[in-house]
Amino acid sequence: MTASNAVRPRGPAISVQSRASAVAVDSRGVTIDSPSHGAHGSHGSHGSLKSYTVGFALSLLLTFASFGAVMLDVLPRQLRLPVIVMLCVAQLLVQLVYFLHMGSSPDQRSNTGIFICTALLIAIVVAGSLWVMHNANLNMMPMQLTPAEARAKE
């Protein structure tokens, strides 16, 4: 079999990434150019190095503040839990805004809507589970009584 008689394999396109563009070569050797981000395109909602650095610095600051509030005994005992919860909520907001790009701009509204829907569904599942467990606990027969003793008390 000579090189001219060889059959080219039919398979998926081979993709080569470069800085300027992504180049794809199909099974026949035809070159296809595509944008560098592929399906993502160019979105303004992605953060810059400055915003990621600010988010990282705020996250570190809030983490160290939480750790210090507990370990350094700078707060009275009854204020520790409320302060930790406030720092936790602040940390959550920093993570959502700087890293997950949640916000009210048109590019970010779909992310924010999906997040709110997901949080609502999780809250419903957790609240429903706690309600069912609480009612089951109230309606359970005490373990120290036998069925005959429980009937006798009624």
C-alpha positions as CSV (number, residue, x, y, z in Angstrom):
1,M,0.0,0.0,0.0
2,T,1.4,3.3,-1.0
3,A,0.9,6.7,0.5
4,S,-1.4,7.8,-2.3
5,N,-3.6,4.7,-1.7
6,A,-3.9,5.2,2.0
7,V,-7.3,5.9,3.4
8,R,-7.7,8.8,5.7
9,P,-9.4,7.9,9.0
10,R,-12.8,9.5,9.5
11,G,-13.0,10.8,13.0
12,P,-13.8,13.9,15.0
13,A,-12.2,17.2,14.2
14,I,-8.9,18.0,15.8
15,S,-8.8,21.3,17.6
16,V,-5.6,23.4,18.2
17,Q,-5.9,26.4,20.6
18,S,-3.9,29.6,20.1
19,R,-4.0,33.0,21.7
20,A,-5.7,34.7,18.8
21,S,-8.1,32.1,17.7
22,A,-9.1,28.4,17.9
23,V,-8.3,26.5,14.8
24,A,-10.2,23.2,14.0
25,V,-9.1,20.7,11.4
26,D,-11.8,18.3,10.2
27,S,-11.1,14.8,9.0
28,R,-10.5,15.9,5.4
29,G,-7.8,18.4,6.5
30,V,-9.9,21.5,6.0
31,T,-9.1,24.3,8.5
32,I,-11.9,26.0,10.3
33,D,-11.4,29.2,12.3
34,S,-13.5,30.1,15.3
35,P,-13.4,32.8,18.0
36,S,-11.0,32.2,20.9
37,H,-13.8,31.8,23.5
38,G,-15.8,29.3,21.5
39,A,-19.4,29.3,22.6
40,H,-18.7,31.7,25.5
41,G,-18.1,34.8,23.3
42,S,-17.0,38.0,24.9
43,H,-19.0,38.9,28.0
44,G,-18.5,42.0,30.2
45,S,-19.6,40.1,33.3
46,H,-16.3,38.4,33.8
47,G,-14.2,40.0,36.5
48,S,-10.9,41.8,36.0
49,L,-7.7,41.0,37.9
50,K,-8.4,44.1,40.1
51,S,-11.9,42.9,41.1
52,Y,-10.6,39.3,41.8
53,T,-7.8,40.8,44.0
54,V,-10.2,43.0,45.9
55,G,-12.6,40.0,46.4
56,F,-9.7,37.8,47.6
57,A,-8.4,40.5,50.0
58,L,-11.9,41.1,51.5
59,S,-12.4,37.3,51.8
60,L,-9.1,37.0,53.7
61,L,-9.9,40.0,55.9
62,L,-13.4,38.5,56.8
63,T,-11.9,35.1,57.5
64,F,-9.2,36.5,59.8
65,A,-11.8,38.7,61.5
66,S,-14.0,35.6,62.2
67,F,-11.0,33.6,63.5
68,G,-9.8,36.5,65.6
69,A,-13.2,37.1,67.1
70,V,-13.3,33.6,68.5
71,M,-9.6,32.9,69.3
72,L,-8.5,36.2,70.7
73,D,-11.3,36.6,73.3
74,V,-11.9,40.2,72.2
75,L,-15.7,39.9,72.3
76,P,-18.0,39.0,75.2
77,R,-19.3,35.4,75.0
78,Q,-22.9,36.5,74.2
79,L,-21.8,38.6,71.2
80,R,-19.6,36.0,69.5
81,L,-22.3,34.2,67.7
82,P,-24.1,37.3,66.3
83,V,-20.7,38.7,65.1
84,I,-19.7,35.4,63.5
85,V,-23.1,35.2,61.7
86,M,-22.7,38.8,60.5
87,L,-19.2,38.1,59.2
88,C,-20.4,34.9,57.6
89,V,-23.2,36.8,55.7
90,A,-20.6,39.5,54.6
91,Q,-18.3,36.7,53.4
92,L,-21.2,35.2,51.4
93,L,-22.0,38.5,49.8
94,V,-18.3,39.1,48.9
95,Q,-18.1,35.6,47.3
96,L,-21.4,36.1,45.4
97,V,-20.5,39.6,44.0
98,Y,-16.7,39.3,43.3
99,F,-16.4,35.6,42.3
100,L,-19.8,34.4,41.1
101,H,-20.6,37.8,39.5
102,M,-24.1,38.2,41.0
103,G,-25.6,41.6,40.6
104,S,-28.4,43.7,39.0
105,S,-26.8,44.5,35.7
106,P,-28.5,43.0,32.6
107,D,-25.6,40.5,32.0
108,Q,-25.9,39.2,35.6
109,R,-29.6,39.1,36.1
110,S,-30.0,35.5,34.9
111,N,-27.3,34.3,37.3
112,T,-28.9,36.2,40.2
113,G,-32.4,34.8,39.4
114,I,-31.2,31.3,39.2
115,F,-29.3,31.7,42.5
116,I,-32.4,33.1,44.2
117,C,-34.6,30.3,42.9
118,T,-32.1,27.7,44.0
119,A,-31.7,29.2,47.5
120,L,-35.5,29.3,47.8
121,L,-35.9,25.7,46.8
122,I,-33.2,24.6,49.3
123,A,-34.9,26.7,52.1
124,I,-38.2,25.0,51.3
125,V,-36.6,21.5,51.4
126,V,-34.8,22.2,54.7
127,A,-37.8,23.9,56.4
128,G,-40.1,21.1,55.3
129,S,-37.7,18.5,56.6
130,L,-37.4,20.2,59.9
131,W,-41.2,20.5,60.1
132,V,-41.7,16.8,59.4
133,M,-39.0,15.8,61.9
134,H,-40.5,18.1,64.6
135,N,-44.0,16.7,64.1
136,A,-42.7,13.1,64.0
137,N,-40.9,13.7,67.3
138,L,-44.0,15.2,68.9
139,N,-46.2,12.3,67.7
140,M,-43.8,9.5,68.6
141,M,-44.5,7.2,71.5
142,P,-42.0,7.6,74.3
143,M,-39.4,4.9,74.2
144,Q,-39.5,4.0,77.9
145,L,-43.2,3.0,77.7
146,T,-44.4,-0.3,76.4
147,P,-47.5,-0.2,74.2
148,A,-49.6,-1.6,77.1
149,E,-48.4,1.2,79.5
150,A,-49.2,3.8,76.9
151,R,-52.7,2.5,76.4
152,A,-53.2,2.4,80.2
153,K,-52.3,6.2,80.4
154,E,-54.9,7.1,77.9
